[in-house]
Amino acid sequence: MSSGLTVLVVEDELAMRRLLRATLEAHGFRVVEAATFADGRRAAAAESPALIILDLGLPDGDGVELVRALREWTAVPTIVVSARDREADKVRALDAGADDYLTKPFGTGELLARMRVALRHAASAAGTPPADAVVEVGPIRMDHGRHEVTVAGELVHLTPIEFRLLALLMQHAGRVLTHRHLLREVWGPGAVEQTHYLRVHMGAVRRKIERDAARPHWLLTEPGVGYRLRDTDEQDDP
């Protein structure tokens, strides 16, 4: 799946770097390693990686600050892998610009699936879909030109806000979008603290999209962090 793409691994733990190198090289990636904040920043500029895998607990700096520094000049997809499992750490990393967040220990299959999603987004030049775009994720099909959504061929009637919310999640399928990001993009900057808006409208969208809204398969909650739409690639690695 890689065609020799370069992946930069910024991780201070030698055993983890070796595991990631073995896994990624077995799937055709070229791997560049960095063990510190400073080396990671230099390697990101010198090697022009297609994707960065980043630990937060670096010996000379906070990985979240490295994400923030990178976002000042590059949109290279960045996946955080960290032993930190607090909601606040996940939110900080994602709000700083990370594309995804995996908590150690994690399965290599899940990492590879998340990488496929991130690389596909980068290749398709993320941005607002054209006015007449048709986007499909699993059984969900959104026709922006007709302002219509179907699920397994059945027309679903969404309110304008529900449509915008689903459109944003479909645009970034597989990626966790924080509460603040969703609220800012759908309702505007003045609503970033109004998380109850999301609960109400996500509940409504689930009732219209999911077979069982109480056990959603596609519209997933990342507790305390935000929401994501399951990407079809994730089905490859249960």
C-alpha positions as a Markdown table, in Angstrom:
| # | Residue | x | y | z |
|---|---|---|---|---|
| 1 | Met | 0.0 | 0.0 | 0.0 |
| 2 | Ser | 3.0 | 2.3 | 0.4 |
| 3 | Ser | 5.0 | 2.4 | -2.9 |
| 4 | Gly | 8.1 | 3.2 | -0.8 |
| 5 | Leu | 6.6 | 6.2 | 1.0 |
| 6 | Thr | 8.7 | 7.6 | 3.8 |
| 7 | Val | 7.3 | 7.5 | 7.4 |
| 8 | Leu | 9.0 | 9.5 | 10.1 |
| 9 | Val | 8.8 | 7.7 | 13.5 |
| 10 | Val | 9.5 | 10.1 | 16.4 |
| 11 | Glu | 9.8 | 7.9 | 19.5 |
| 12 | Asp | 12.3 | 7.8 | 22.3 |
| 13 | Glu | 11.7 | 4.2 | 23.3 |
| 14 | Leu | 14.1 | 2.0 | 21.3 |
| 15 | Ala | 12.0 | -1.2 | 21.5 |
| 16 | Met | 8.9 | 0.7 | 20.1 |
| 17 | Arg | 11.0 | 2.2 | 17.3 |
| 18 | Arg | 12.2 | -1.3 | 16.3 |
| 19 | Leu | 8.7 | -2.7 | 16.4 |
| 20 | Leu | 7.4 | 0.1 | 14.2 |
| 21 | Arg | 10.3 | -0.2 | 11.8 |
| 22 | Ala | 9.8 | -3.9 | 11.4 |
| 23 | Thr | 6.1 | -3.5 | 10.8 |
| 24 | Leu | 6.3 | -0.6 | 8.4 |
| 25 | Glu | 9.2 | -2.0 | 6.4 |
| 26 | Ala | 7.3 | -5.2 | 6.0 |
| 27 | His | 4.6 | -3.2 | 4.3 |
| 28 | Gly | 6.9 | -1.4 | 2.0 |
| 29 | Phe | 7.5 | 1.8 | 3.8 |
| 30 | Arg | 10.9 | 3.6 | 4.1 |
| 31 | Val | 11.3 | 4.4 | 7.8 |
| 32 | Val | 13.3 | 7.4 | 9.3 |
| 33 | Glu | 13.7 | 7.4 | 13.0 |
| 34 | Ala | 14.1 | 10.3 | 15.5 |
| 35 | Ala | 14.3 | 9.9 | 19.3 |
| 36 | Thr | 13.9 | 13.5 | 20.4 |
| 37 | Phe | 11.8 | 16.6 | 19.7 |
| 38 | Ala | 14.7 | 18.4 | 18.1 |
| 39 | Asp | 15.7 | 15.5 | 15.8 |
| 40 | Gly | 12.1 | 14.9 | 14.9 |
| 41 | Arg | 11.7 | 18.5 | 13.9 |
| 42 | Arg | 14.8 | 18.4 | 11.8 |
| 43 | Ala | 13.9 | 15.1 | 10.1 |
| 44 | Ala | 10.5 | 16.4 | 9.2 |
| 45 | Ala | 12.1 | 19.2 | 7.3 |
| 46 | Ala | 14.9 | 17.2 | 5.8 |
| 47 | Glu | 13.2 | 14.0 | 4.8 |
| 48 | Ser | 9.8 | 15.3 | 3.6 |
| 49 | Pro | 7.9 | 12.3 | 5.0 |
| 50 | Ala | 4.5 | 11.2 | 3.7 |
| 51 | Leu | 3.4 | 10.6 | 7.3 |
| 52 | Ile | 4.6 | 11.1 | 10.8 |
| 53 | Ile | 4.1 | 8.7 | 13.8 |
| 54 | Leu | 4.7 | 10.6 | 17.0 |
| 55 | Asp | 5.0 | 9.8 | 20.7 |
| 56 | Leu | 4.1 | 12.6 | 23.1 |
| 57 | Gly | 6.6 | 11.8 | 25.8 |
| 58 | Leu | 9.8 | 13.0 | 24.3 |
| 59 | Pro | 12.9 | 13.7 | 26.5 |
| 60 | Asp | 13.5 | 17.2 | 25.3 |
| 61 | Gly | 9.9 | 18.5 | 24.7 |
| 62 | Asp | 6.2 | 17.8 | 24.6 |
| 63 | Gly | 5.0 | 16.0 | 21.4 |
| 64 | Val | 1.9 | 18.2 | 21.3 |
| 65 | Glu | 4.2 | 21.2 | 20.9 |
| 66 | Leu | 6.0 | 19.4 | 18.1 |
| 67 | Val | 2.6 | 18.8 | 16.3 |
| 68 | Arg | 1.8 | 22.5 | 16.8 |
| 69 | Ala | 5.3 | 23.5 | 15.4 |
| 70 | Leu | 4.9 | 21.3 | 12.4 |
| 71 | Arg | 1.5 | 22.7 | 11.6 |
| 72 | Glu | 3.0 | 26.1 | 11.2 |
| 73 | Trp | 4.5 | 25.0 | 7.9 |
| 74 | Thr | 3.3 | 21.5 | 6.8 |
| 75 | Ala | 0.1 | 19.5 | 6.6 |
| 76 | Val | 1.8 | 16.1 | 6.6 |
| 77 | Pro | -0.6 | 13.6 | 8.2 |
| 78 | Thr | 0.5 | 12.9 | 11.8 |
| 79 | Ile | -0.6 | 10.0 | 14.0 |
| 80 | Val | 0.1 | 10.3 | 17.7 |
| 81 | Val | 0.9 | 7.0 | 19.5 |
| 82 | Ser | 1.1 | 7.4 | 23.2 |
| 83 | Ala | 0.8 | 5.7 | 26.6 |
| 84 | Arg | -1.2 | 8.8 | 27.8 |
| 85 | Asp | -4.8 | 7.8 | 27.7 |
| 86 | Arg | -6.4 | 10.8 | 29.4 |
| 87 | Glu | -9.1 | 12.6 | 27.4 |
| 88 | Ala | -7.3 | 15.9 | 27.9 |
| 89 | Asp | -4.2 | 14.6 | 26.3 |
| 90 | Lys | -6.1 | 13.3 | 23.3 |
| 91 | Val | -8.0 | 16.6 | 22.9 |
| 92 | Arg | -4.8 | 18.7 | 23.1 |
| 93 | Ala | -3.1 | 16.6 | 20.4 |
| 94 | Leu | -6.0 | 16.6 | 18.1 |
| 95 | Asp | -6.7 | 20.3 | 18.6 |
| 96 | Ala | -3.0 | 21.0 | 17.9 |
| 97 | Gly | -3.4 | 19.4 | 14.5 |
| 98 | Ala | -2.7 | 15.7 | 14.9 |
| 99 | Asp | -4.8 | 13.6 | 12.4 |
| 100 | Asp | -5.3 | 10.7 | 14.7 |
| 101 | Tyr | -4.4 | 9.3 | 18.2 |
| 102 | Leu | -3.7 | 5.7 | 19.2 |
| 103 | Thr | -3.2 | 4.7 | 22.8 |
| 104 | Lys | -0.4 | 2.2 | 23.6 |
| 105 | Pro | -0.6 | -0.7 | 23.5 |
| 106 | Phe | -2.3 | -0.9 | 20.1 |
| 107 | Gly | -2.5 | -3.5 | 17.3 |
| 108 | Thr | -0.4 | -3.0 | 14.3 |
| 109 | Gly | -3.4 | -3.8 | 12.1 |
| 110 | Glu | -5.2 | -0.9 | 13.6 |
| 111 | Leu | -2.2 | 1.4 | 13.1 |
| 112 | Leu | -1.9 | 0.4 | 9.4 |
| 113 | Ala | -5.7 | 1.0 | 8.9 |
| 114 | Arg | -5.4 | 4.5 | 10.4 |
| 115 | Met | -2.4 | 5.2 | 8.2 |
| 116 | Arg | -4.3 | 4.2 | 5.1 |
| 117 | Val | -7.0 | 6.6 | 6.0 |
| 118 | Ala | -4.6 | 9.5 | 6.8 |
| 119 | Leu | -2.6 | 8.9 | 3.6 |
| 120 | Arg | -5.8 | 8.8 | 1.5 |
| 121 | His | -7.0 | 12.1 | 2.9 |
| 122 | Ala | -3.6 | 13.7 | 2.1 |
| 123 | Ala | -3.6 | 12.3 | -1.4 |
| 124 | Ser | -7.1 | 13.7 | -2.1 |
| 125 | Ala | -6.1 | 17.2 | -0.9 |
| 126 | Ala | -8.5 | 17.7 | 1.9 |
| 127 | Gly | -10.8 | 20.7 | 1.6 |
| 128 | Thr | -14.4 | 21.6 | 1.2 |
| 129 | Pro | -16.1 | 19.3 | -1.3 |
| 130 | Pro | -17.2 | 20.9 | -4.6 |
| 131 | Ala | -20.8 | 22.0 | -4.6 |
| 132 | Asp | -21.8 | 19.0 | -6.8 |
| 133 | Ala | -19.6 | 16.4 | -5.0 |
| 134 | Val | -20.9 | 12.9 | -4.3 |
| 135 | Val | -19.2 | 11.3 | -1.2 |
| 136 | Glu | -19.7 | 7.7 | -0.2 |
| 137 | Val | -18.6 | 6.0 | 3.0 |
| 138 | Gly | -19.9 | 2.4 | 3.4 |
| 139 | Pro | -23.6 | 2.4 | 2.8 |
| 140 | Ile | -23.9 | 6.2 | 3.3 |
| 141 | Arg | -24.0 | 8.3 | 0.1 |
| 142 | Met | -24.1 | 12.1 | 0.2 |
| 143 | Asp | -24.9 | 14.1 | -2.9 |
| 144 | His | -24.0 | 17.7 | -2.2 |
| 145 | Gly | -25.5 | 18.9 | -5.5 |
| 146 | Arg | -28.9 | 17.5 | -4.7 |
| 147 | His | -28.5 | 18.0 | -0.9 |
| 148 | Glu | -29.6 | 14.4 | -0.5 |
| 149 | Val | -28.4 | 11.5 | 1.7 |
| 150 | Thr | -29.2 | 7.9 | 1.2 |
| 151 | Val | -28.3 | 4.9 | 3.3 |
| 152 | Ala | -28.2 | 1.5 | 1.5 |
| 153 | Gly | -30.2 | 3.2 | -1.3 |
| 154 | Glu | -32.9 | 4.6 | 1.0 |
| 155 | Leu | -33.4 | 8.3 | 1.1 |
| 156 | Val | -32.8 | 9.9 | 4.6 |
| 157 | His | -34.2 | 13.3 | 5.4 |
| 158 | Leu | -31.7 | 15.4 | 7.4 |
| 159 | Thr | -32.2 | 19.0 | 8.7 |
| 160 | Pro | -29.6 | 21.5 | 7.4 |
| 161 | Ile | -27.6 | 21.3 | 10.6 |
| 162 | Glu | -27.6 | 17.5 | 10.5 |
| 163 | Phe | -26.5 | 17.6 | 6.9 |
| 164 | Arg | -23.6 | 19.9 | 7.7 |
| 165 | Leu | -22.5 | 17.7 | 10.6 |
| 166 | Leu | -22.6 | 14.5 | 8.6 |
| 167 | Ala | -20.9 | 16.2 | 5.7 |
| 168 | Leu | -18.0 | 17.2 | 7.9 |
| 169 | Leu | -17.6 | 13.7 | 9.4 |
| 170 | Met | -17.8 | 12.1 | 5.9 |
| 171 | Gln | -15.2 | 14.5 | 4.6 |
| 172 | His | -12.8 | 13.3 | 7.3 |
| 173 | Ala | -14.0 | 9.7 | 7.6 |
| 174 | Gly | -11.8 | 7.7 | 10.0 |
| 175 | Arg | -10.4 | 10.8 | 11.7 |
| 176 | Val | -11.4 | 11.9 | 15.2 |
| 177 | Leu | -12.9 | 15.4 | 15.1 |
| 178 | Thr | -13.0 | 17.1 | 18.5 |
| 179 | His | -16.1 | 18.7 | 20.0 |
| 180 | Arg | -14.6 | 22.2 | 19.6 |
| 181 | His | -13.8 | 21.5 | 15.9 |
| 182 | Leu | -17.3 | 20.3 | 15.1 |
| 183 | Leu | -19.0 | 23.1 | 17.0 |
| 184 | Arg | -16.8 | 25.8 | 15.4 |
| 185 | Glu | -17.3 | 24.4 | 11.8 |
| 186 | Val | -21.0 | 23.7 | 12.1 |
| 187 | Trp | -22.3 | 26.4 | 14.5 |
| 188 | Gly | -19.6 | 29.0 | 14.5 |
| 189 | Pro | -16.8 | 30.2 | 16.9 |
| 190 | Gly | -19.3 | 31.4 | 19.5 |
| 191 | Ala | -20.6 | 27.8 | 20.1 |
| 192 | Val | -17.4 | 26.0 | 20.9 |
| 193 | Glu | -18.5 | 25.4 | 24.5 |
| 194 | Gln | -22.0 | 24.2 | 23.7 |
| 195 | Thr | -21.3 | 20.5 | 23.6 |
| 196 | His | -25.0 | 19.7 | 24.3 |
| 197 | Tyr | -25.7 | 20.9 | 20.7 |
| 198 | Leu | -23.6 | 18.0 | 19.5 |
| 199 | Arg | -25.2 | 15.4 | 21.8 |
| 200 | Val | -28.7 | 16.3 | 20.6 |
| 201 | His | -27.9 | 16.5 | 16.9 |
| 202 | Met | -25.6 | 13.4 | 16.8 |
| 203 | Gly | -28.4 | 11.5 | 18.5 |
| 204 | Ala | -30.8 | 12.6 | 15.7 |
| 205 | Val | -28.3 | 11.7 | 12.9 |
| 206 | Arg | -27.7 | 8.3 | 14.4 |
| 207 | Arg | -31.4 | 7.5 | 14.6 |
| 208 | Lys | -31.6 | 8.2 | 10.8 |
| 209 | Ile | -28.3 | 6.6 | 9.8 |
| 210 | Glu | -27.7 | 3.6 | 12.0 |
| 211 | Arg | -29.6 | 0.3 | 12.1 |
| 212 | Asp | -29.4 | 0.5 | 15.9 |
| 213 | Ala | -28.8 | 4.0 | 17.2 |
| 214 | Ala | -28.0 | 2.6 | 20.7 |
| 215 | Arg | -25.2 | 0.6 | 19.3 |
| 216 | Pro | -23.8 | 2.7 | 16.4 |
| 217 | His | -21.6 | 1.1 | 13.8 |
| 218 | Trp | -20.7 | 4.1 | 11.7 |
| 219 | Leu | -21.0 | 7.3 | 13.8 |
| 220 | Leu | -18.7 | 6.6 | 16.7 |
| 221 | Thr | -18.1 | 8.5 | 20.0 |
| 222 | Glu | -14.6 | 9.1 | 21.3 |
| 223 | Pro | -15.5 | 9.6 | 24.9 |
| 224 | Gly | -14.6 | 13.1 | 26.2 |
| 225 | Val | -12.9 | 13.9 | 22.9 |
| 226 | Gly | -15.3 | 14.0 | 19.9 |
| 227 | Tyr | -16.7 | 11.9 | 17.2 |
| 228 | Arg | -15.6 | 10.1 | 14.0 |
| 229 | Leu | -17.2 | 8.4 | 11.1 |
| 230 | Arg | -15.9 | 4.9 | 10.8 |
| 231 | Asp | -13.9 | 4.5 | 7.5 |
| 232 | Thr | -14.4 | 1.5 | 5.3 |
| 233 | Asp | -10.7 | 0.6 | 5.6 |
| 234 | Glu | -11.3 | -0.1 | 9.3 |
| 235 | Gln | -13.4 | -3.1 | 8.4 |
| 236 | Asp | -10.2 | -4.8 | 7.3 |
| 237 | Asp | -8.8 | -4.9 | 10.9 |
| 238 | Pro | -11.5 | -5.8 | 13.4 |
